Amino acid sequence: MRQDRVRRRWGRLFAILVLIPALIALSFGLYLGSLAGELPWQEDPTRIAITPFADLPGSGAGASDETPAAAASPTPDTP
């Protein structure tokens, strides 16, 4: 009977000191991995082709149909 109590006490102590912190560390690691998208079972996001500098004015190839702002503004004909 006494050996059973001692064995149970060591089992509880092992669970408190080793198993519970290990489960907490594992769950925190899984949480951080899920935030970073680095877990093995997570799919990679869909790749979208992006052309650098495509939307910047004046970076297009060739002449554009738009007139510059200075040429488009009317100038008054005052003597």
mmCIF file of the N, C-alpha and C atoms, coordinates in Angstrom:
data_MODEL
# 
_entry.id   MODEL 
# 
loop_
_atom_site.group_PDB 
_atom_site.id 
_atom_site.type_symbol 
_atom_site.label_atom_id 
_atom_site.label_alt_id 
_atom_site.label_comp_id 
_atom_site.label_asym_id 
_atom_site.label_entity_id 
_atom_site.label_seq_id 
_atom_site.pdbx_PDB_ins_code 
_atom_site.Cartn_x 
_atom_site.Cartn_y 
_atom_site.Cartn_z 
_atom_site.occupancy 
_atom_site.B_iso_or_equiv 
_atom_site.pdbx_formal_charge 
_atom_site.auth_seq_id 
_atom_site.auth_comp_id 
_atom_site.auth_asym_id 
_atom_site.auth_atom_id 
_atom_site.pdbx_PDB_model_num 
ATOM 1   N N  . MET A 1 1  ? 0.818  -1.187 0.000   1.00 0.00 ? 1  MET A N  1 
ATOM 2   C CA . MET A 1 1  ? 0.000  0.000  0.000   1.00 0.00 ? 1  MET A CA 1 
ATOM 3   C C  . MET A 1 1  ? 0.867  1.258  0.000   1.00 0.00 ? 1  MET A C  1 
ATOM 4   N N  . ARG A 1 2  ? 1.910  1.213  0.797   1.00 0.00 ? 2  ARG A N  1 
ATOM 5   C CA . ARG A 1 2  ? 2.777  2.384  0.885   1.00 0.00 ? 2  ARG A CA 1 
ATOM 6   C C  . ARG A 1 2  ? 3.506  2.624  -0.437  1.00 0.00 ? 2  ARG A C  1 
ATOM 7   N N  . GLN A 1 3  ? 3.891  1.570  -1.132  1.00 0.00 ? 3  GLN A N  1 
ATOM 8   C CA . GLN A 1 3  ? 4.578  1.718  -2.406  1.00 0.00 ? 3  GLN A CA 1 
ATOM 9   C C  . GLN A 1 3  ? 3.664  2.339  -3.460  1.00 0.00 ? 3  GLN A C  1 
ATOM 10  N N  . ASP A 1 4  ? 2.398  2.031  -3.403  1.00 0.00 ? 4  ASP A N  1 
ATOM 11  C CA . ASP A 1 4  ? 1.452  2.615  -4.347  1.00 0.00 ? 4  ASP A CA 1 
ATOM 12  C C  . ASP A 1 4  ? 1.347  4.119  -4.163  1.00 0.00 ? 4  ASP A C  1 
ATOM 13  N N  . ARG A 1 5  ? 1.326  4.589  -2.919  1.00 0.00 ? 5  ARG A N  1 
ATOM 14  C CA . ARG A 1 5  ? 1.262  6.025  -2.651  1.00 0.00 ? 5  ARG A CA 1 
ATOM 15  C C  . ARG A 1 5  ? 2.513  6.734  -3.141  1.00 0.00 ? 5  ARG A C  1 
ATOM 16  N N  . VAL A 1 6  ? 3.649  6.131  -2.876  1.00 0.00 ? 6  VAL A N  1 
ATOM 17  C CA . VAL A 1 6  ? 4.915  6.736  -3.310  1.00 0.00 ? 6  VAL A CA 1 
ATOM 18  C C  . VAL A 1 6  ? 4.978  6.771  -4.829  1.00 0.00 ? 6  VAL A C  1 
ATOM 19  N N  . ARG A 1 7  ? 4.545  5.689  -5.461  1.00 0.00 ? 7  ARG A N  1 
ATOM 20  C CA . ARG A 1 7  ? 4.557  5.619  -6.912  1.00 0.00 ? 7  ARG A CA 1 
ATOM 21  C C  . ARG A 1 7  ? 3.595  6.645  -7.519  1.00 0.00 ? 7  ARG A C  1 
ATOM 22  N N  . ARG A 1 8  ? 2.416  6.816  -6.925  1.00 0.00 ? 8  ARG A N  1 
ATOM 23  C CA . ARG A 1 8  ? 1.468  7.818  -7.402  1.00 0.00 ? 8  ARG A CA 1 
ATOM 24  C C  . ARG A 1 8  ? 2.019  9.228  -7.219  1.00 0.00 ? 8  ARG A C  1 
ATOM 25  N N  . ARG A 1 9  ? 2.694  9.452  -6.102  1.00 0.00 ? 9  ARG A N  1 
ATOM 26  C CA . ARG A 1 9  ? 3.261  10.768 -5.838  1.00 0.00 ? 9  ARG A CA 1 
ATOM 27  C C  . ARG A 1 9  ? 4.321  11.111 -6.882  1.00 0.00 ? 9  ARG A C  1 
ATOM 28  N N  . TRP A 1 10 ? 5.186  10.138 -7.209  1.00 0.00 ? 10 TRP A N  1 
ATOM 29  C CA . TRP A 1 10 ? 6.199  10.385 -8.229  1.00 0.00 ? 10 TRP A CA 1 
ATOM 30  C C  . TRP A 1 10 ? 5.568  10.560 -9.612  1.00 0.00 ? 10 TRP A C  1 
ATOM 31  N N  . GLY A 1 11 ? 4.505  9.861  -9.868  1.00 0.00 ? 11 GLY A N  1 
ATOM 32  C CA . GLY A 1 11 ? 3.799  10.014 -11.145 1.00 0.00 ? 11 GLY A CA 1 
ATOM 33  C C  . GLY A 1 11 ? 3.191  11.397 -11.280 1.00 0.00 ? 11 GLY A C  1 
ATOM 34  N N  . ARG A 1 12 ? 2.576  11.886 -10.217 1.00 0.00 ? 12 ARG A N  1 
ATOM 35  C CA . ARG A 1 12 ? 2.021  13.247 -10.250 1.00 0.00 ? 12 ARG A CA 1 
ATOM 36  C C  . ARG A 1 12 ? 3.114  14.287 -10.386 1.00 0.00 ? 12 ARG A C  1 
ATOM 37  N N  . LEU A 1 13 ? 4.198  14.100 -9.663  1.00 0.00 ? 13 LEU A N  1 
ATOM 38  C CA . LEU A 1 13 ? 5.314  15.042 -9.727  1.00 0.00 ? 13 LEU A CA 1 
ATOM 39  C C  . LEU A 1 13 ? 5.907  15.070 -11.138 1.00 0.00 ? 13 LEU A C  1 
ATOM 40  N N  . PHE A 1 14 ? 6.049  13.904 -11.750 1.00 0.00 ? 14 PHE A N  1 
ATOM 41  C CA . PHE A 1 14 ? 6.543  13.836 -13.123 1.00 0.00 ? 14 PHE A CA 1 
ATOM 42  C C  . PHE A 1 14 ? 5.598  14.564 -14.076 1.00 0.00 ? 14 PHE A C  1 
ATOM 43  N N  . ALA A 1 15 ? 4.295  14.356 -13.894 1.00 0.00 ? 15 ALA A N  1 
ATOM 44  C CA . ALA A 1 15 ? 3.313  15.010 -14.765 1.00 0.00 ? 15 ALA A CA 1 
ATOM 45  C C  . ALA A 1 15 ? 3.359  16.514 -14.601 1.00 0.00 ? 15 ALA A C  1 
ATOM 46  N N  . ILE A 1 16 ? 3.497  16.980 -13.385 1.00 0.00 ? 16 ILE A N  1 
ATOM 47  C CA . ILE A 1 16 ? 3.505  18.421 -13.138 1.00 0.00 ? 16 ILE A CA 1 
ATOM 48  C C  . ILE A 1 16 ? 4.787  19.065 -13.648 1.00 0.00 ? 16 ILE A C  1 
ATOM 49  N N  . LEU A 1 17 ? 5.923  18.421 -13.410 1.00 0.00 ? 17 LEU A N  1 
ATOM 50  C CA . LEU A 1 17 ? 7.200  19.039 -13.741 1.00 0.00 ? 17 LEU A CA 1 
ATOM 51  C C  . LEU A 1 17 ? 7.643  18.820 -15.187 1.00 0.00 ? 17 LEU A C  1 
ATOM 52  N N  . VAL A 1 18 ? 7.176  17.773 -15.847 1.00 0.00 ? 18 VAL A N  1 
ATOM 53  C CA . VAL A 1 18 ? 7.679  17.457 -17.181 1.00 0.00 ? 18 VAL A CA 1 
ATOM 54  C C  . VAL A 1 18 ? 6.586  17.523 -18.248 1.00 0.00 ? 18 VAL A C  1 
ATOM 55  N N  . LEU A 1 19 ? 5.524  16.788 -18.057 1.00 0.00 ? 19 LEU A N  1 
ATOM 56  C CA . LEU A 1 19 ? 4.520  16.660 -19.110 1.00 0.00 ? 19 LEU A CA 1 
ATOM 57  C C  . LEU A 1 19 ? 3.751  17.952 -19.363 1.00 0.00 ? 19 LEU A C  1 
ATOM 58  N N  . ILE A 1 20 ? 3.311  18.612 -18.319 1.00 0.00 ? 20 ILE A N  1 
ATOM 59  C CA . ILE A 1 20 ? 2.517  19.830 -18.505 1.00 0.00 ? 20 ILE A CA 1 
ATOM 60  C C  . ILE A 1 20 ? 3.349  20.940 -19.152 1.00 0.00 ? 20 ILE A C  1 
ATOM 61  N N  . PRO A 1 21 ? 4.581  21.237 -18.692 1.00 0.00 ? 21 PRO A N  1 
ATOM 62  C CA . PRO A 1 21 ? 5.380  22.240 -19.414 1.00 0.00 ? 21 PRO A CA 1 
ATOM 63  C C  . PRO A 1 21 ? 5.708  21.839 -20.855 1.00 0.00 ? 21 PRO A C  1 
ATOM 64  N N  . ALA A 1 22 ? 5.902  20.541 -21.093 1.00 0.00 ? 22 ALA A N  1 
ATOM 65  C CA . ALA A 1 22 ? 6.165  20.098 -22.464 1.00 0.00 ? 22 ALA A CA 1 
ATOM 66  C C  . ALA A 1 22 ? 4.948  20.337 -23.353 1.00 0.00 ? 22 ALA A C  1 
ATOM 67  N N  . LEU A 1 23 ? 3.759  20.080 -22.855 1.00 0.00 ? 23 LEU A N  1 
ATOM 68  C CA . LEU A 1 23 ? 2.541  20.340 -23.631 1.00 0.00 ? 23 LEU A CA 1 
ATOM 69  C C  . LEU A 1 23 ? 2.345  21.827 -23.877 1.00 0.00 ? 23 LEU A C  1 
ATOM 70  N N  . ILE A 1 24 ? 2.655  22.644 -22.895 1.00 0.00 ? 24 ILE A N  1 
ATOM 71  C CA . ILE A 1 24 ? 2.538  24.094 -23.060 1.00 0.00 ? 24 ILE A CA 1 
ATOM 72  C C  . ILE A 1 24 ? 3.536  24.580 -24.112 1.00 0.00 ? 24 ILE A C  1 
ATOM 73  N N  . ALA A 1 25 ? 4.781  24.105 -24.049 1.00 0.00 ? 25 ALA A N  1 
ATOM 74  C CA . ALA A 1 25 ? 5.793  24.512 -25.030 1.00 0.00 ? 25 ALA A CA 1 
ATOM 75  C C  . ALA A 1 25 ? 5.416  24.036 -26.429 1.00 0.00 ? 25 ALA A C  1 
ATOM 76  N N  . LEU A 1 26 ? 4.906  22.827 -26.556 1.00 0.00 ? 26 LEU A N  1 
ATOM 77  C CA . LEU A 1 26 ? 4.490  22.313 -27.856 1.00 0.00 ? 26 LEU A CA 1 
ATOM 78  C C  . LEU A 1 26 ? 3.333  23.124 -28.438 1.00 0.00 ? 26 LEU A C  1 
ATOM 79  N N  . SER A 1 27 ? 2.352  23.437 -27.608 1.00 0.00 ? 27 SER A N  1 
ATOM 80  C CA . SER A 1 27 ? 1.213  24.207 -28.115 1.00 0.00 ? 27 SER A CA 1 
ATOM 81  C C  . SER A 1 27 ? 1.629  25.622 -28.494 1.00 0.00 ? 27 SER A C  1 
ATOM 82  N N  . PHE A 1 28 ? 2.534  26.224 -27.750 1.00 0.00 ? 28 PHE A N  1 
ATOM 83  C CA . PHE A 1 28 ? 3.016  27.568 -28.100 1.00 0.00 ? 28 PHE A CA 1 
ATOM 84  C C  . PHE A 1 28 ? 3.817  27.513 -29.405 1.00 0.00 ? 28 PHE A C  1 
ATOM 85  N N  . GLY A 1 29 ? 4.612  26.485 -29.593 1.00 0.00 ? 29 GLY A N  1 
ATOM 86  C CA . GLY A 1 29 ? 5.360  26.337 -30.845 1.00 0.00 ? 29 GLY A CA 1 
ATOM 87  C C  . GLY A 1 29 ? 4.442  26.144 -32.038 1.00 0.00 ? 29 GLY A C  1 
ATOM 88  N N  . LEU A 1 30 ? 3.394  25.363 -31.873 1.00 0.00 ? 30 LEU A N  1 
ATOM 89  C CA . LEU A 1 30 ? 2.417  25.195 -32.949 1.00 0.00 ? 30 LEU A CA 1 
ATOM 90  C C  . LEU A 1 30 ? 1.686  26.504 -33.251 1.00 0.00 ? 30 LEU A C  1 
ATOM 91  N N  . TYR A 1 31 ? 1.401  27.272 -32.220 1.00 0.00 ? 31 TYR A N  1 
ATOM 92  C CA . TYR A 1 31 ? 0.743  28.565 -32.418 1.00 0.00 ? 31 TYR A CA 1 
ATOM 93  C C  . TYR A 1 31 ? 1.641  29.501 -33.226 1.00 0.00 ? 31 TYR A C  1 
ATOM 94  N N  . LEU A 1 32 ? 2.915  29.597 -32.854 1.00 0.00 ? 32 LEU A N  1 
ATOM 95  C CA . LEU A 1 32 ? 3.836  30.465 -33.589 1.00 0.00 ? 32 LEU A CA 1 
ATOM 96  C C  . LEU A 1 32 ? 4.034  29.973 -35.017 1.00 0.00 ? 32 LEU A C  1 
ATOM 97  N N  . GLY A 1 33 ? 4.108  28.667 -35.199 1.00 0.00 ? 33 GLY A N  1 
ATOM 98  C CA . GLY A 1 33 ? 4.249  28.119 -36.544 1.00 0.00 ? 33 GLY A CA 1 
ATOM 99  C C  . GLY A 1 33 ? 3.036  28.387 -37.410 1.00 0.00 ? 33 GLY A C  1 
ATOM 100 N N  . SER A 1 34 ? 1.855  28.370 -36.811 1.00 0.00 ? 34 SER A N  1 
ATOM 101 C CA . SER A 1 34 ? 0.652  28.645 -37.599 1.00 0.00 ? 34 SER A CA 1 
ATOM 102 C C  . SER A 1 34 ? 0.584  30.115 -37.991 1.00 0.00 ? 34 SER A C  1 
ATOM 103 N N  . LEU A 1 35 ? 1.067  31.002 -37.134 1.00 0.00 ? 35 LEU A N  1 
ATOM 104 C CA . LEU A 1 35 ? 1.093  32.422 -37.490 1.00 0.00 ? 35 LEU A CA 1 
ATOM 105 C C  . LEU A 1 35 ? 2.049  32.691 -38.646 1.00 0.00 ? 35 LEU A C  1 
ATOM 106 N N  . ALA A 1 36 ? 3.175  32.006 -38.645 1.00 0.00 ? 36 ALA A N  1 
ATOM 107 C CA . ALA A 1 36 ? 4.177  32.205 -39.690 1.00 0.00 ? 36 ALA A CA 1 
ATOM 108 C C  . ALA A 1 36 ? 3.848  31.430 -40.959 1.00 0.00 ? 36 ALA A C  1 
ATOM 109 N N  . GLY A 1 37 ? 2.896  30.517 -40.905 1.00 0.00 ? 37 GLY A N  1 
ATOM 110 C CA . GLY A 1 37 ? 2.549  29.714 -42.073 1.00 0.00 ? 37 GLY A CA 1 
ATOM 111 C C  . GLY A 1 37 ? 3.603  28.673 -42.399 1.00 0.00 ? 37 GLY A C  1 
ATOM 112 N N  . GLU A 1 38 ? 4.300  28.202 -41.401 1.00 0.00 ? 38 GLU A N  1 
ATOM 113 C CA . GLU A 1 38 ? 5.401  27.271 -41.617 1.00 0.00 ? 38 GLU A CA 1 
ATOM 114 C C  . GLU A 1 38 ? 5.083  25.836 -41.199 1.00 0.00 ? 38 GLU A C  1 
ATOM 115 N N  . LEU A 1 39 ? 3.857  25.522 -40.913 1.00 0.00 ? 39 LEU A N  1 
ATOM 116 C CA . LEU A 1 39 ? 3.520  24.162 -40.516 1.00 0.00 ? 39 LEU A CA 1 
ATOM 117 C C  . LEU A 1 39 ? 3.475  23.260 -41.742 1.00 0.00 ? 39 LEU A C  1 
ATOM 118 N N  . PRO A 1 40 ? 3.917  22.003 -41.631 1.00 0.00 ? 40 PRO A N  1 
ATOM 119 C CA . PRO A 1 40 ? 4.020  21.139 -42.808 1.00 0.00 ? 40 PRO A CA 1 
ATOM 120 C C  . PRO A 1 40 ? 2.689  20.874 -43.505 1.00 0.00 ? 40 PRO A C  1 
ATOM 121 N N  . TRP A 1 41 ? 1.598  20.907 -42.793 1.00 0.00 ? 41 TRP A N  1 
ATOM 122 C CA . TRP A 1 41 ? 0.308  20.594 -43.412 1.00 0.00 ? 41 TRP A CA 1 
ATOM 123 C C  . TRP A 1 41 ? -0.403 21.823 -43.962 1.00 0.00 ? 41 TRP A C  1 
ATOM 124 N N  . GLN A 1 42 ? 0.191  23.002 -43.829 1.00 0.00 ? 42 GLN A N  1 
ATOM 125 C CA . GLN A 1 42 ? -0.416 24.201 -44.391 1.00 0.00 ? 42 GLN A CA 1 
ATOM 126 C C  . GLN A 1 42 ? -0.017 24.337 -45.857 1.00 0.00 ? 42 GLN A C  1 
ATOM 127 N N  . GLU A 1 43 ? -0.973 24.709 -46.686 1.00 0.00 ? 43 GLU A N  1 
ATOM 128 C CA . GLU A 1 43 ? -0.702 24.885 -48.111 1.00 0.00 ? 43 GLU A CA 1 
ATOM 129 C C  . GLU A 1 43 ? -0.010 26.227 -48.336 1.00 0.00 ? 43 GLU A C  1 
ATOM 130 N N  . ASP A 1 44 ? 0.779  26.276 -49.401 1.00 0.00 ? 44 ASP A N  1 
ATOM 131 C CA . ASP A 1 44 ? 1.408  27.534 -49.777 1.00 0.00 ? 44 ASP A CA 1 
ATOM 132 C C  . ASP A 1 44 ? 0.349  28.452 -50.361 1.00 0.00 ? 44 ASP A C  1 
ATOM 133 N N  . PRO A 1 45 ? 0.468  29.755 -50.136 1.00 0.00 ? 45 PRO A N  1 
ATOM 134 C CA . PRO A 1 45 ? -0.513 30.673 -50.719 1.00 0.00 ? 45 PRO A CA 1 
ATOM 135 C C  . PRO A 1 45 ? -0.379 30.707 -52.243 1.00 0.00 ? 45 PRO A C  1 
ATOM 136 N N  . THR A 1 46 ? -1.448 31.062 -52.907 1.00 0.00 ? 46 THR A N  1 
ATOM 137 C CA . THR A 1 46 ? -1.440 31.158 -54.357 1.00 0.00 ? 46 THR A CA 1 
ATOM 138 C C  . THR A 1 46 ? -0.521 32.281 -54.789 1.00 0.00 ? 46 THR A C  1 
ATOM 139 N N  . ARG A 1 47 ? 0.346  31.978 -55.720 1.00 0.00 ? 47 ARG A N  1 
ATOM 140 C CA . ARG A 1 47 ? 1.291  32.982 -56.210 1.00 0.00 ? 47 ARG A CA 1 
ATOM 141 C C  . ARG A 1 47 ? 0.599  33.881 -57.226 1.00 0.00 ? 47 ARG A C  1 
ATOM 142 N N  . ILE A 1 48 ? 0.806  35.175 -57.089 1.00 0.00 ? 48 ILE A N  1 
ATOM 143 C CA . ILE A 1 48 ? 0.233  36.146 -58.007 1.00 0.00 ? 48 ILE A CA 1 
ATOM 144 C C  . ILE A 1 48 ? 1.391  36.847 -58.709 1.00 0.00 ? 48 ILE A C  1 
ATOM 145 N N  . ALA A 1 49 ? 1.365  36.833 -60.034 1.00 0.00 ? 49 ALA A N  1 
ATOM 146 C CA . ALA A 1 49 ? 2.432  37.492 -60.783 1.00 0.00 ? 49 ALA A CA 1 
ATOM 147 C C  . ALA A 1 49 ? 2.287  39.004 -60.652 1.00 0.00 ? 49 ALA A C  1 
ATOM 148 N N  . ILE A 1 50 ? 3.355  39.639 -60.233 1.00 0.00 ? 50 ILE A N  1 
ATOM 149 C CA . ILE A 1 50 ? 3.347  41.089 -60.058 1.00 0.00 ? 50 ILE A CA 1 
ATOM 150 C C  . ILE A 1 50 ? 4.448  41.677 -60.930 1.00 0.00 ? 50 ILE A C  1 
ATOM 151 N N  . THR A 1 51 ? 4.090  42.625 -61.775 1.00 0.00 ? 51 THR A N  1 
ATOM 152 C CA . THR A 1 51 ? 5.074  43.305 -62.598 1.00 0.00 ? 51 THR A CA 1 
ATOM 153 C C  . THR A 1 51 ? 5.569  44.517 -61.834 1.00 0.00 ? 51 THR A C  1 
ATOM 154 N N  . PRO A 1 52 ? 6.859  44.580 -61.540 1.00 0.00 ? 52 PRO A N  1 
ATOM 155 C CA . PRO A 1 52 ? 7.372  45.720 -60.783 1.00 0.00 ? 52 PRO A CA 1 
ATOM 156 C C  . PRO A 1 52 ? 7.209  47.018 -61.574 1.00 0.00 ? 52 PRO A C  1 
ATOM 157 N N  . PHE A 1 53 ? 6.840  48.046 -60.894 1.00 0.00 ? 53 PHE A N  1 
ATOM 158 C CA . PHE A 1 53 ? 6.696  49.397 -61.446 1.00 0.00 ? 53 PHE A CA 1 
ATOM 159 C C  . PHE A 1 53 ? 5.662  49.481 -62.564 1.00 0.00 ? 53 PHE A C  1 
ATOM 160 N N  . ALA A 1 54 ? 4.685  48.597 -62.590 1.00 0.00 ? 54 ALA A N  1 
ATOM 161 C CA . ALA A 1 54 ? 3.699  48.591 -63.665 1.00 0.00 ? 54 ALA A CA 1 
ATOM 162 C C  . ALA A 1 54 ? 2.715  49.746 -63.540 1.00 0.00 ? 54 ALA A C  1 
ATOM 163 N N  . ASP A 1 55 ? 2.431  50.175 -62.327 1.00 0.00 ? 55 ASP A N  1 
ATOM 164 C CA . ASP A 1 55 ? 1.412  51.199 -62.142 1.00 0.00 ? 55 ASP A CA 1 
ATOM 165 C C  . ASP A 1 55 ? 1.979  52.601 -61.970 1.00 0.00 ? 55 ASP A C  1 
ATOM 166 N N  . LEU A 1 56 ? 3.255  52.763 -62.131 1.00 0.00 ? 56 LEU A N  1 
ATOM 167 C CA . LEU A 1 56 ? 3.841  54.088 -61.973 1.00 0.00 ? 56 LEU A CA 1 
ATOM 168 C C  . LEU A 1 56 ? 3.700  54.878 -63.267 1.00 0.00 ? 56 LEU A C  1 
ATOM 169 N N  . PRO A 1 57 ? 3.315  56.146 -63.173 1.00 0.00 ? 57 PRO A N  1 
ATOM 170 C CA . PRO A 1 57 ? 3.199  56.947 -64.395 1.00 0.00 ? 57 PRO A CA 1 
ATOM 171 C C  . PRO A 1 57 ? 4.586  57.224 -64.980 1.00 0.00 ? 57 PRO A C  1 
ATOM 172 N N  . GLY A 1 58 ? 4.654  57.200 -66.290 1.00 0.00 ? 58 GLY A N  1 
ATOM 173 C CA . GLY A 1 58 ? 5.910  57.495 -66.968 1.00 0.00 ? 58 GLY A CA 1 
ATOM 174 C C  . GLY A 1 58 ? 6.864  56.322 -67.036 1.00 0.00 ? 58 GLY A C  1 
ATOM 175 N N  . SER A 1 59 ? 6.471  55.173 -66.539 1.00 0.00 ? 59 SER A N  1 
ATOM 176 C CA . SER A 1 59 ? 7.373  54.033 -66.582 1.00 0.00 ? 59 SER A CA 1 
ATOM 177 C C  . SER A 1 59 ? 6.992  53.040 -67.670 1.00 0.00 ? 59 SER A C  1 
ATOM 178 N N  . GLY A 1 60 ? 5.962  53.375 -68.436 1.00 0.00 ? 60 GLY A N  1 
ATOM 179 C CA . GLY A 1 60 ? 5.516  52.454 -69.476 1.00 0.00 ? 60 GLY A CA 1 
ATOM 180 C C  . GLY A 1 60 ? 6.455  52.481 -70.669 1.00 0.00 ? 60 GLY A C  1 
ATOM 181 N N  . ALA A 1 61 ? 6.423  51.443 -71.451 1.00 0.00 ? 61 ALA A N  1 
ATOM 182 C CA . ALA A 1 61 ? 7.250  51.371 -72.647 1.00 0.00 ? 61 ALA A CA 1 
ATOM 183 C C  . ALA A 1 61 ? 6.549  52.110 -73.775 1.00 0.00 ? 61 ALA A C  1 
ATOM 184 N N  . GLY A 1 62 ? 7.256  52.964 -74.456 1.00 0.00 ? 62 GLY A N  1 
ATOM 185 C CA . GLY A 1 62 ? 6.686  53.676 -75.582 1.00 0.00 ? 62 GLY A CA 1 
ATOM 186 C C  . GLY A 1 62 ? 6.010  54.975 -75.151 1.00 0.00 ? 62 GLY A C  1 
ATOM 187 N N  . ALA A 1 63 ? 5.429  55.648 -76.140 1.00 0.00 ? 63 ALA A N  1 
ATOM 188 C CA . ALA A 1 63 ? 4.782  56.933 -75.873 1.00 0.00 ? 63 ALA A CA 1 
ATOM 189 C C  . ALA A 1 63 ? 3.383  56.709 -75.336 1.00 0.00 ? 63 ALA A C  1 
ATOM 190 N N  . SER A 1 64 ? 2.962  57.613 -74.470 1.00 0.00 ? 64 SER A N  1 
ATOM 191 C CA . SER A 1 64 ? 1.617  57.485 -73.912 1.00 0.00 ? 64 SER A CA 1 
ATOM 192 C C  . SER A 1 64 ? 0.689  58.492 -74.569 1.00 0.00 ? 64 SER A C  1 
ATOM 193 N N  . ASP A 1 65 ? -0.608 58.236 -74.488 1.00 0.00 ? 65 ASP A N  1 
ATOM 194 C CA . ASP A 1 65 ? -1.605 59.118 -75.077 1.00 0.00 ? 65 ASP A CA 1 
ATOM 195 C C  . ASP A 1 65 ? -1.948 60.279 -74.168 1.00 0.00 ? 65 ASP A C  1 
ATOM 196 N N  . GLU A 1 66 ? -1.510 60.228 -72.942 1.00 0.00 ? 66 GLU A N  1 
ATOM 197 C CA . GLU A 1 66 ? -1.842 61.286 -71.998 1.00 0.00 ? 66 GLU A CA 1 
ATOM 198 C C  . GLU A 1 66 ? -0.934 62.495 -72.222 1.00 0.00 ? 66 GLU A C  1 
ATOM 199 N N  . THR A 1 67 ? -1.512 63.660 -72.045 1.00 0.00 ? 67 THR A N  1 
ATOM 200 C CA . THR A 1 67 ? -0.705 64.876 -72.143 1.00 0.00 ? 67 THR A CA 1 
ATOM 201 C C  . THR A 1 67 ? -0.219 65.258 -70.763 1.00 0.00 ? 67 THR A C  1 
ATOM 202 N N  . PRO A 1 68 ? 0.969  65.800 -70.678 1.00 0.00 ? 68 PRO A N  1 
ATOM 203 C CA . PRO A 1 68 ? 1.479  66.217 -69.373 1.00 0.00 ? 68 PRO A CA 1 
ATOM 204 C C  . PRO A 1 68 ? 0.613  67.321 -68.776 1.00 0.00 ? 68 PRO A C  1 
ATOM 205 N N  . ALA A 1 69 ? 0.652  67.448 -67.474 1.00 0.00 ? 69 ALA A N  1 
ATOM 206 C CA . ALA A 1 69 ? -0.197 68.409 -66.778 1.00 0.00 ? 69 ALA A CA 1 
ATOM 207 C C  . ALA A 1 69 ? 0.133  69.842 -67.175 1.00 0.00 ? 69 ALA A C  1 
ATOM 208 N N  . ALA A 1 70 ? 1.373  70.166 -67.421 1.00 0.00 ? 70 ALA A N  1 
ATOM 209 C CA . ALA A 1 70 ? 1.749  71.533 -67.781 1.00 0.00 ? 70 ALA A CA 1 
ATOM 210 C C  . ALA A 1 70 ? 1.201  71.905 -69.151 1.00 0.00 ? 70 ALA A C  1 
ATOM 211 N N  . ALA A 1 71 ? 1.182  71.004 -70.086 1.00 0.00 ? 71 ALA A N  1 
ATOM 212 C CA . ALA A 1 71 ? 0.670  71.287 -71.426 1.00 0.00 ? 71 ALA A CA 1 
ATOM 213 C C  . ALA A 1 71 ? -0.847 71.279 -71.448 1.00 0.00 ? 71 ALA A C  1 
ATOM 214 N N  . ALA A 1 72 ? -1.478 70.617 -70.547 1.00 0.00 ? 72 ALA A N  1 
ATOM 215 C CA . ALA A 1 72 ? -2.929 70.513 -70.539 1.00 0.00 ? 72 ALA A CA 1 
ATOM 216 C C  . ALA A 1 72 ? -3.593 71.730 -69.894 1.00 0.00 ? 72 ALA A C  1 
ATOM 217 N N  . SER A 1 73 ? -2.879 72.459 -69.049 1.00 0.00 ? 73 SER A N  1 
ATOM 218 C CA . SER A 1 73 ? -3.504 73.606 -68.384 1.00 0.00 ? 73 SER A CA 1 
ATOM 219 C C  . SER A 1 73 ? -3.558 74.798 -69.338 1.00 0.00 ? 73 SER A C  1 
ATOM 220 N N  . PRO A 1 74 ? -4.698 75.468 -69.383 1.00 0.00 ? 74 PRO A N  1 
ATOM 221 C CA . PRO A 1 74 ? -4.825 76.616 -70.307 1.00 0.00 ? 74 PRO A CA 1 
ATOM 222 C C  . PRO A 1 74 ? -4.002 77.801 -69.803 1.00 0.00 ? 74 PRO A C  1 
ATOM 223 N N  . THR A 1 75 ? -3.404 78.488 -70.734 1.00 0.00 ? 75 THR A N  1 
ATOM 224 C CA . THR A 1 75 ? -2.645 79.697 -70.388 1.00 0.00 ? 75 THR A CA 1 
ATOM 225 C C  . THR A 1 75 ? -3.450 80.909 -70.855 1.00 0.00 ? 75 THR A C  1 
ATOM 226 N N  . PRO A 1 76 ? -3.620 81.881 -70.000 1.00 0.00 ? 76 PRO A N  1 
ATOM 227 C CA . PRO A 1 76 ? -4.398 83.061 -70.379 1.00 0.00 ? 76 PRO A CA 1 
ATOM 228 C C  . PRO A 1 76 ? -3.600 83.914 -71.377 1.00 0.00 ? 76 PRO A C  1 
ATOM 229 N N  . ASP A 1 77 ? -4.309 84.428 -72.362 1.00 0.00 ? 77 ASP A N  1 
ATOM 230 C CA . ASP A 1 77 ? -3.685 85.322 -73.368 1.00 0.00 ? 77 ASP A CA 1 
ATOM 231 C C  . ASP A 1 77 ? -3.925 86.765 -72.959 1.00 0.00 ? 77 ASP A C  1 
ATOM 232 N N  . THR A 1 78 ? -3.159 87.227 -72.055 1.00 0.00 ? 78 THR A N  1 
ATOM 233 C CA . THR A 1 78 ? -3.278 88.627 -71.615 1.00 0.00 ? 78 THR A CA 1 
ATOM 234 C C  . THR A 1 78 ? -2.063 89.398 -72.091 1.00 0.00 ? 78 THR A C  1 
ATOM 235 N N  . PRO A 1 79 ? -2.303 90.607 -72.607 1.00 0.00 ? 79 PRO A N  1 
ATOM 236 C CA . PRO A 1 79 ? -1.160 91.392 -73.096 1.00 0.00 ? 79 PRO A CA 1 
ATOM 237 C C  . PRO A 1 79 ? -0.386 92.067 -72.015 1.00 0.00 ? 79 PRO A C  1 
# 
